Amino acid sequence: MKPRWMSGLVAIAIAASLLTVGIPVAHASSKGRLNTTLGLGAATAFSLLRGKTTQGLILGAGTAYAYSRYNSAHKNEKRRAQYSRVRYYRTRSGRVRAYRTR
C-alpha cells in the first residue's frame, strides 16, 4: 500500500509543478505545419475515396484549419525576415536613419 501512496503523492507534485510553472508548448515552423497539412489532406482524400464520408469531412475540416495555421505562420516568418533586413543607424545630428539590405 505504501508504494501506491508514494506514487500518488509524486503524481500530485508533478501536476502542481506543471500548473505553477506552465506546460511547455511546442513551436512548429511553417515547414512542419505544411507537412501536417499535406498529411491531413492525403488522409482526407483516402477516407473519401474509401466511402467514409463522416471521417473524410472531419479530416477535411482539420486540413482547412491546418492550412490556415500554416498560412499565418508563413506570413509571420516572411514578415520577420523582412524586418530583419532593415538596418538602423544614427547620424551625427542624432537623427535615426534606416536602409534596407538584400
Secondary structure, DSSP 4 states (H G I P E B T S, - for coil): -HHHHHHHHHHHHHHHHHHHH--------HHHHHHHHHHHHHHHHHHHHTT-HHHHHHHHHHHHHHHHHHHHHHHHHHHHHHHHTEEEEE-TTS-EEEEE--
